[in-house]
Amino acid sequence: DAGVTQSPTHLIKTRGQQVTLRCSPKSGHDTVSWYQQALGQGPQFIFQYYEEEERQRGNFPDRFSGHQFPNYSSELNVNALLLGDSALYLCASSLEGVSAYNEQFFGPGTRLTVL
Amino acid sequence: AQRVTQPEKLLSVFKGAPVELKCNYSYSGSPELFWYVQYSRQRLQLLLRHISRESIKGFTADLNKGETSFHLKKPFAQEEDSAMYYCALLTGGGNKLTFGTGTQLKVEL
């Protein structure tokens, strides 16, 4: 099991463009959470998908949207990119959500640079 | 609103010295707290969670609700402990992790 995988590894876009990031969860996991990690900061929760529905959302604008597929993989879409969207985007997977009892596994991240 | 504060960006200690990484939280509900670690060129991974009250790699953390703290401690630092450490708080009825800004631990020989 390769664990959580993300693609692409790096991405360069210009302001105003749109981007799609992809995540495959760890085998057996059904929940995917997305985080944004700006330089020098901790990860910030964007949203979580479970059973193909957005279950929880952080303080991010509607430009950030997502999707979960029947095989539990997920996409993060960001429209109308701003310079401030430059960050490492992390995907994490778990089984039946996130709780004090079940572990969340992180992917290696996608480094997005907006010029 | 929930908040996690890690006051030190960088903590430098000598090998064999005690380590304490500070974490304070602000949350009106019942807190569930975690420590995550990221070693150089590796993924973010769970180190320990307060609910399990276990020692992992010699590290322990005790939840102090009176002081709203969850400091990470180790009696004798090892070189392999050098890493970035993040404290995280589970909120939103579960499912949402709020991270601190992290502390870079550097263990010097």
Boltz contact constraints between the chains, C-beta under 6 A:
constraints:
  - contact:
      token1: [A, 41]
      token2: [B, 101]
      max_distance: 6.0
  - contact:
      token1: [A, 42]
      token2: [B, 86]
      max_distance: 6.0
  - contact:
      token1: [A, 42]
      token2: [B, 99]
      max_distance: 6.0
  - contact:
      token1: [A, 42]
      token2: [B, 100]
      max_distance: 6.0
  - contact:
      token1: [A, 42]
      token2: [B, 101]
      max_distance: 6.0
  - contact:
      token1: [A, 42]
      token2: [B, 102]
      max_distance: 6.0
  - contact:
      token1: [A, 43]
      token2: [B, 99]
      max_distance: 6.0
  - contact:
      token1: [A, 45]
      token2: [B, 96]
      max_distance: 6.0
  - contact:
      token1: [A, 45]
      token2: [B, 97]
      max_distance: 6.0
  - contact:
      token1: [A, 48]
      token2: [B, 95]
      max_distance: 6.0
  - contact:
      token1: [A, 56]
      token2: [B, 92]
      max_distance: 6.0
  - contact:
      token1: [A, 56]
      token2: [B, 95]
      max_distance: 6.0
  - contact:
      token1: [A, 56]
      token2: [B, 96]
      max_distance: 6.0
  - contact:
      token1: [A, 97]
      token2: [B, 95]
      max_distance: 6.0
  - contact:
      token1: [A, 98]
      token2: [B, 95]
      max_distance: 6.0
  - contact:
      token1: [A, 99]
      token2: [B, 94]
      max_distance: 6.0
  - contact:
      token1: [A, 100]
      token2: [B, 32]
      max_distance: 6.0
  - contact:
      token1: [A, 100]
      token2: [B, 51]
      max_distance: 6.0
  - contact:
      token1: [A, 103]
      token2: [B, 46]
      max_distance: 6.0
  - contact:
      token1: [A, 106]
      token2: [B, 43]
      max_distance: 6.0
  - contact:
      token1: [A, 106]
      token2: [B, 44]
      max_distance: 6.0
  - contact:
      token1: [A, 108]
      token2: [B, 43]
      max_distance: 6.0
